[in-house]
Amino acid sequence: MTSGRRSGDPERSGPSTIKLYHAPFSRSERIQWLLEELDLPCELVNVEFVRSTNPFSQATPSGKLPVIEDGDLLVAESGAIVEYLIDRYGNGRLAPSIGSSLRPAYLQWIHFAEATVMAPLGELIRQTFVYTEDRRVPFVMDDLRMRAAAAVDIVERALSGKDYLTGEFSGADIMMGYSLAWAKFFEIFPDPKRPNVTAYYERLRARPANRKLFGSRP
């Protein structure tokens, strides 16, 4: 799903009220958290998540979650939205500067969080919450759990000696925090073999913006 203007390509000055299409527990929580961290004005459009085996079934402009509207600009895909909002409104916050030696790692972790950690977890969510019991495949679910655990182990090693993925809190940690919430739900951690991930997740949950939005959720 690509982003684009729905009419023209005017220059915009200053933050408008960003419209976020949102459903609890969906990837739109990444964007909700980011907007809170950046203290950006937001109009939350709550939609009921559709548990469907058909793609693009959500009641949003793209048929998926999340989607934002920023003036005439429409952007989908959580990683793209995170990059867009930080680049446009971050004012040096939540991302290493372009040209920084940390920038490649930042981009890597933004995409690793969704493409590698969340990919098997997303399929596990479908097996658990979308498919009826007679359509669930235990062997497939075991394989998905194994793949997710292997991805989390990469994060475990990367966090050795660090509080955050690039050293300082960034948009990459917001992307990863959502993925790890589902890894925790499926009991991939806490685990004695994954102390760095466990401490990291608690560190993310303790951030004021996260606590404000999601309270005492596990």
Secondary structure as GFF3:
##gff-version 3
##sequence-region A 1 218
A	DSSP	beta_strand	4	5	.	.	.	ID=ss1
A	DSSP	beta_strand	18	22	.	.	.	ID=ss2
A	DSSP	alpha_helix	28	38	.	.	.	ID=ss3
A	DSSP	beta_strand	42	46	.	.	.	ID=ss4
A	DSSP	beta_strand	67	70	.	.	.	ID=ss5
A	DSSP	beta_strand	73	76	.	.	.	ID=ss6
A	DSSP	alpha_helix	78	89	.	.	.	ID=ss7
A	DSSP	alpha_helix	103	112	.	.	.	ID=ss8
A	DSSP	pi_helix	113	118	.	.	.	ID=ss9
A	DSSP	alpha_helix	119	125	.	.	.	ID=ss10
A	DSSP	pi_helix	126	130	.	.	.	ID=ss11
A	DSSP	three_ten_helix	133	135	.	.	.	ID=ss12
A	DSSP	alpha_helix	138	158	.	.	.	ID=ss13
A	DSSP	alpha_helix	171	185	.	.	.	ID=ss14
A	DSSP	alpha_helix	195	205	.	.	.	ID=ss15
A	DSSP	alpha_helix	208	214	.	.	.	ID=ss16
###
